[in-house]
Amino acid sequence: MSRKKKGFTLLELMVVVIILGVMASFALPRFMTARSAGYSVEAITTLKILKDIAWAYTVKFGEGVWPTTWTNFGYPAAPNTAMWTYALTSTTAGGNLVITASGITGTPTEDSQNVVLTVTPLGVTTLP
């Protein structure tokens, strides 16, 4: 009477583990890149909203007149989040509006480059 073996040998299991390890080594760097890019999306989205608010302000108060405080944007203070702080630089009438998002120390965005939004009176917007 012959007995059939059930299960896998140790060698077969080791080969599967090695193959999974090699696959993970290819996927992990891509995952980390996508994750850090996702952090920047938060800042870019907020900056795009602020740009739209700034244009509405300019339409209401005159060409080249930018909001000079966060209350002009409808915020009691800077719209900081858990990952980003925002700084507003508004030049004199007819100049550019610059809003900078900086990563907060102790968060994954700490080593990120600042994300800068520049809007000119001619409607040219610069964003990464």
N, C-alpha and C positions, 0 to 999 in steps of 0.2 A: 504494500500500500504506500503510495507516494503522497507526501505532504506538500502542499503549495505554500510557499513563503508569502507572507503578507507584509507590506511596508516597504521602506526604502533602505538601501544600504547607507553606511556612513559616507562613503565616497560620493554617492549621488546627492546627498544632502549638502556636502561641502561644495560641490560644483554649483548647486543652486544658490547657495549663500554668496559665493564668489561672483556669480553673474549679477545678482542683485546689488552687490557692493559696487561693481563697475557701473551699472546703470545709475545708481545713486550719485556716483562721483560726477557724472555728466549733468544730472538734473539739478544738483544743489547750487552750483554757481549761477545758473539761470534763474533759479528761484530767488536767490539773494538779490540779484540785479532787479528783478521785477518788484521785489519788496521795497527796495530803496526808491525806485521810480514811483511807486505808489505814494510814498510820503511826499514827494514833490508835487504830485497831482493835487493834493489838498491845498497847498500854497497857491498853485497856479489857478485853481478854481476860485479861491477867495479873491485873488488879485483881479480876475476877470469880472467878478461881481462888483468890486470896488471901481473898476474902470467904467462899467456901465453907469454906476451911480455918479461918478465924476462927470461923465458926458451929460447926464441929465441936469446936473448942477450948472454946467456951462451953458446949456440951452436956456435954463431959467434965468441966470444972472449975467449972461453976456459972453461972447466969444473970448476964449483965453483966460477966463476967470475960473480958477480952480478952487476946490474946497481946501481950506487951510487948516481945519481942525477935524477931528473925528466926529464931532457933533454935526458938522456940515454933511457928513456921510450918513447921518442918522444913527450913529453909535455913541454911547456915553463915553466910551474910551476905545482904545485900539482893539480891533477884533482878534485879540490873541487867542490861540488855541493851546492844547496840551503840548503840541509839537513845534509851533511857530509863533514868533513875535513879529509884529508889523510896525514899520516906521514910515511916517509920511513926510515927504519933502515937497513943498509946493513953492515954486519960484514966483517972482513978481508976475503981474498980469502979462500975458503974451508969452510966458516961458513954458517950460515943461513941468509936468507933474511926475514925480517919482515916488513909488511906494516899494519898500524893500521888505521881504519876508526873510527872517533869519531863524535858523534852527536853534532850539533851546538846549542848553547844556544838560546832559544827563538823559537825553532822549535819543532815539535812533537818528534824528535829523541833526544832531550836534555837529557831525562832520560834513554835513551837506553844504554845498555852496549856497550862498544867498540867492534867492530868486527875486529878480528886480523887474518891476513893471515901469516902463517909461511911456508917457503919453504926451505928444506934442500938440500944439494948437491946430496943426494941419490935419490931425486925425491919424497920424502915424503912431502905431502902438508897437512897442518892443517887449516881447516876453519870450522866455525860453521855449 
